[in-house]
């Protein structure tokens, strides 16, 4: 019998409101049109299967105050995130060298001050075209500081998939800290928080963004999202044979039962949320001591609220999406993959030709 993810997450306490943008349906319709245009979704059956995931609602929780246009962009890049993630449920997820080819092909579409930058043509693979489309729209009108930050976080996200493949093929599972060092990048929280800045129309100064307590709070946000995701996706990942899950790692490393492992990871999530709240309570004093101007303090407040939106929104969406229910588990069981799970093969071929 399939464990109910609602029951599994019942002990997690995230004290931030999960607010849903009123533009969610508009964003849904936009992305359902954008994906076929990019060649990332083909056919009515694939569209129905994708639409059942209601990924636009995740972004509507993450950015509840975003404009309709910004939410459309966020929903497009979230669609890209999940479709890209699904490439690794099969054989590709066990081949680190091939993943490196995919990463190279996508990474070089981002603008940079070097000769490796390449604008993909109309014949480029769908994952490459889709990524560059998002990159171009997201960076339009933004500061150089923000673009560099965004690019760095995307690069870390892409590269982490090779690390996860190494975990799958290793003789022993990593320790929890080793796992988190990779998963904090592959979970995609940092690019999402970059987009919080973009939706707010500001760029945090690097001396604030990269220093305590905001750097620590970003890591906490990623860990909470990871722990919640690992609990709700546990049965799906067991069905797909994936070991990149903190619950699975804790169970294997300690010999405890699966329920005990879930309880442990839920407790870690609660402890991290408590630490986040404590840091938030000291933030105003810290900014005052640093002499941060009122306008920038307002931006910091928006950014911290955005972290809360990610934690609360991820939990709310995870308990409602079809990605983790019986149909979601069946979609990756007995060797089945999602209809869009073979797009990376074309990306590998593109690298070999270039």
C-alpha positions in Angstrom: 0.0 0.0 0.0 1.4 3.4 -1.0 2.3 5.5 2.1 0.4 8.8 2.2 2.9 11.7 1.8 0.5 13.9 3.8 1.0 11.5 6.7 4.7 11.3 6.2 5.1 15.1 6.4 2.6 15.6 9.2 5.3 16.4 11.8 7.0 19.1 9.7 6.3 22.6 10.9 6.9 25.5 8.5 5.5 28.6 10.1 5.3 30.7 6.9 2.1 31.2 4.9 1.7 29.4 1.6 0.2 32.2 -0.6 -0.8 31.4 -4.2 -0.5 33.9 -7.0 -3.8 34.8 -8.7 -1.9 34.5 -12.1 -1.4 30.7 -11.8 -3.9 29.7 -14.5 -2.5 32.3 -16.9 1.0 31.0 -16.3 -0.2 27.4 -16.8 -1.7 28.2 -20.2 1.4 30.1 -21.3 3.8 27.2 -20.4 1.6 24.6 -22.0 2.1 26.6 -25.2 5.8 27.3 -24.7 6.9 23.7 -24.1 5.7 22.5 -27.6 7.2 25.5 -29.2 10.6 24.6 -27.7 10.1 21.0 -28.7 10.2 19.8 -25.1 6.6 18.4 -25.1 5.1 16.4 -28.0 1.7 14.9 -28.3 -1.6 15.1 -26.4 -0.8 12.2 -24.0 2.5 13.8 -22.9 0.8 17.1 -22.4 -1.9 15.6 -20.2 0.7 13.8 -18.2 2.8 16.9 -17.7 -0.3 19.1 -16.9 -1.3 16.7 -14.1 1.8 17.7 -12.2 0.5 21.3 -11.9 4.0 22.7 -11.8 2.7 26.3 -12.4 1.3 26.2 -8.8 4.7 25.6 -7.4 5.9 28.8 -8.9 2.7 30.6 -7.9 3.5 29.6 -4.3 7.2 30.7 -4.7 6.4 34.1 -6.2 2.8 35.0 -5.0 3.3 38.7 -5.8 5.0 38.4 -9.2 3.5 40.0 -12.2 1.8 37.8 -14.7 4.7 38.1 -17.2 7.3 37.2 -14.5 5.2 34.3 -13.3 5.0 33.0 -16.9 8.8 33.1 -17.1 9.1 31.4 -13.7 6.7 28.7 -14.8 8.7 28.1 -18.0 12.0 27.7 -16.2 10.3 25.5 -13.6 9.0 23.3 -16.4 12.6 23.1 -17.8 13.9 22.2 -14.3 11.6 19.2 -13.9 11.9 18.0 -17.5 15.6 18.2 -17.2 15.5 16.3 -13.9 13.5 13.5 -15.4 16.3 12.8 -17.9 18.2 11.0 -15.2 15.6 8.4 -14.0 16.9 6.0 -16.6 20.3 4.9 -18.0 21.6 8.4 -18.4 21.5 8.9 -14.6 24.1 6.2 -14.3 26.6 7.6 -16.9 28.5 10.6 -15.5 30.5 11.1 -18.7 27.4 11.5 -20.8 25.9 13.9 -18.3 29.1 16.0 -18.6 28.3 16.3 -22.4 24.8 17.5 -21.6 26.1 20.0 -19.1 28.6 21.4 -21.5 26.0 21.9 -24.3 23.7 23.8 -22.0 26.3 25.8 -20.1 27.9 27.3 -23.1 24.6 29.0 -24.1 24.9 31.4 -21.2 26.4 34.7 -22.0 30.0 35.0 -20.7 33.2 36.9 -21.4 34.8 34.0 -23.2 34.9 32.2 -26.5 32.8 29.2 -25.3 29.6 31.2 -25.5 27.3 30.0 -28.3 23.8 31.1 -29.3 21.9 27.9 -30.2 20.4 27.8 -33.7 16.9 26.5 -34.6 18.3 23.0 -35.1 19.7 22.9 -31.5 18.3 20.2 -29.2 15.1 21.1 -27.3 16.7 21.2 -23.9 19.4 23.6 -25.2 16.9 25.8 -27.0 14.6 25.9 -24.0 17.4 26.8 -21.6 18.7 29.6 -23.8 15.2 31.0 -24.2 14.8 31.2 -20.4 18.3 32.6 -20.0 17.7 35.4 -22.5 14.4 36.4 -21.1 15.5 36.2 -17.5 18.6 38.3 -17.9 17.1 41.0 -20.0 17.4 44.3 -18.2 19.2 42.9 -15.2 22.5 44.0 -13.6 25.8 42.3 -14.4 26.2 41.3 -10.7 22.9 39.5 -10.8 23.7 37.8 -14.2 27.0 36.5 -12.9 25.2 35.2 -9.7 22.5 33.6 -11.8 25.0 32.0 -14.2 27.1 30.7 -11.3 24.1 29.1 -9.6 22.9 27.5 -12.9 26.4 26.1 -13.5 26.4 24.5 -10.0 23.0 23.1 -10.6 23.9 21.5 -13.9 27.3 20.1 -12.6 25.6 18.6 -9.6 23.8 16.0 -11.8 27.2 14.4 -12.5 27.8 14.2 -8.8 24.4 12.5 -8.3 25.3 10.0 -11.1 28.5 9.2 -9.2 26.5 8.6 -6.1 24.3 6.1 -8.0 27.3 4.2 -9.3 29.5 4.3 -6.2 30.2 1.2 -4.2 28.8 2.8 -1.0 26.3 5.5 -0.4 27.6 8.9 0.7 27.3 10.2 4.2 24.5 12.7 4.7 26.9 15.7 4.7 28.5 14.4 1.5 25.0 13.9 -0.1 23.9 17.4 0.9 27.0 19.0 -0.6 25.8 17.8 -4.0 22.1 18.0 -3.4 22.1 21.6 -2.3 23.1 22.5 -5.9 20.9 20.0 -7.8 17.7 20.9 -5.8 17.7 24.2 -7.8 16.8 26.5 -4.8 19.6 29.0 -5.5 18.4 29.9 -9.1 14.9 30.2 -7.6 16.1 32.6 -5.0 17.9 34.6 -7.7 14.5 34.9 -9.4 13.1 36.3 -6.1 15.4 39.2 -6.6 14.4 39.5 -10.3 10.7 39.6 -9.4 11.4 42.2 -6.8 13.3 44.4 -9.3 16.5 44.6 -7.2 20.0 43.1 -6.9 21.3 42.5 -3.4 24.8 43.9 -2.8 27.3 41.0 -2.9 28.6 42.0 0.6 25.2 41.2 2.0 24.2 38.4 -0.3 27.4 36.4 0.2 27.8 37.0 3.9 26.2 35.8 7.1 23.3 35.6 7.9 21.8 35.5 4.4 24.3 32.9 3.1 23.4 30.6 6.0 19.7 31.3 5.5 19.9 30.3 1.9 21.6 27.0 2.8 18.8 26.4 5.4 16.2 27.0 2.8 17.8 24.5 0.4 18.0 21.9 3.2 14.4 22.3 4.2 13.3 21.9 0.6 15.5 18.9 0.2 14.2 17.2 3.3 10.6 17.8 2.4 11.2 16.6 -1.2 13.0 13.5 0.0 10.1 12.5 2.2 7.3 13.1 -0.3 9.2 11.6 -3.2 10.5 8.6 -1.3 8.2 6.0 -2.8 8.7 7.4 -6.3 12.5 7.3 -6.0 12.4 3.8 -4.6 10.4 2.8 -7.6 12.9 4.4 -10.0 15.8 2.9 -8.1 17.4 6.3 -7.2 19.5 6.5 -4.1 19.9 10.3 -4.0 17.5 10.7 -1.1 18.4 11.7 2.5 15.8 9.2 3.9 17.3 6.3 1.9 20.8 7.4 2.9 20.0 7.6 6.6 18.3 4.3 6.6 21.2 2.5 4.8 23.9 4.2 7.0 22.2 3.5 10.3 20.3 0.3 9.7 17.1 1.9 11.1 13.6 1.3 9.7 12.2 3.4 6.8 9.7 5.0 9.2 12.5 5.9 11.6 14.5 7.4 8.8 11.5 9.5 7.8 11.1 10.7 11.3 14.8 11.6 11.5 14.7 13.7 8.3 11.5 15.4 9.4 13.2 16.3 12.7 16.1 17.8 10.8 13.8 19.9 8.7 12.1 21.2 11.8 15.4 22.0 13.4 16.5 23.9 10.3 13.3 25.9 10.3 13.8 26.8 13.9 17.3 28.0 13.1 16.0 30.1 10.2 13.5 31.8 12.4 16.2 32.6 15.0 18.4 34.1 12.3 15.5 36.2 11.0 14.9 37.6 14.4 18.4 39.0 14.6 18.6 40.2 11.0 17.3 43.7 11.7 19.9 44.4 14.3 22.6 43.0 12.1 21.6 45.3 9.2 21.4 48.3 11.5 24.9 47.7 12.8 26.1 47.5 9.2 24.5 50.8 8.4 22.4 49.3 5.6 20.2 51.9 3.9 16.4 51.6 4.4 15.7 50.8 0.7 18.2 48.0 0.7 16.8 46.8 4.0 13.4 46.6 2.3 15.0 44.4 -0.4 16.5 42.1 2.2 13.1 41.8 3.9 11.6 40.8 0.5 14.4 38.3 -0.1 13.9 36.7 3.3 10.1 36.5 2.7 11.0 34.8 -0.6 12.9 32.1 1.3 9.8 31.5 3.4 7.7 31.3 0.3 10.0 28.6 -1.1 9.8 26.5 2.1 6.1 26.8 2.6 5.2 26.6 -1.1 7.3 23.5 -1.7 5.5 21.7 1.1 2.0 22.8 0.0 2.6 21.9 -3.7 4.2 18.6 -2.9 1.2 17.4 -1.0 -1.2 18.2 -3.9 0.7 17.3 -7.1 0.3 14.1 -9.0 4.1 13.8 -9.2 4.2 11.9 -5.9 0.9 10.0 -5.7 0.0 6.6 -7.2 0.1 7.8 -10.8 3.5 9.6 -10.2 5.0 6.4 -8.8 3.6 4.3 -11.7 5.1 6.8 -14.2 8.6 5.7 -13.2 8.0 2.1 -12.1 9.1 -1.1 -13.9 11.5 0.8 -16.1 8.9 3.3 -17.4 10.0 6.9 -17.9 8.2 10.1 -18.6 7.4 10.8 -22.3 9.9 13.7 -22.2 12.7 11.7 -20.5 14.9 11.1 -23.6 15.5 14.7 -24.7 19.1 14.6 -23.3 20.1 12.0 -25.9 19.7 14.7 -28.6 21.8 17.0 -26.5 24.6 14.5 -26.3 24.6 14.0 -30.0 24.8 17.8 -30.5 28.0 18.0 -28.4 29.6 15.2 -30.3 28.9 17.0 -33.6 30.3 20.3 -32.5 
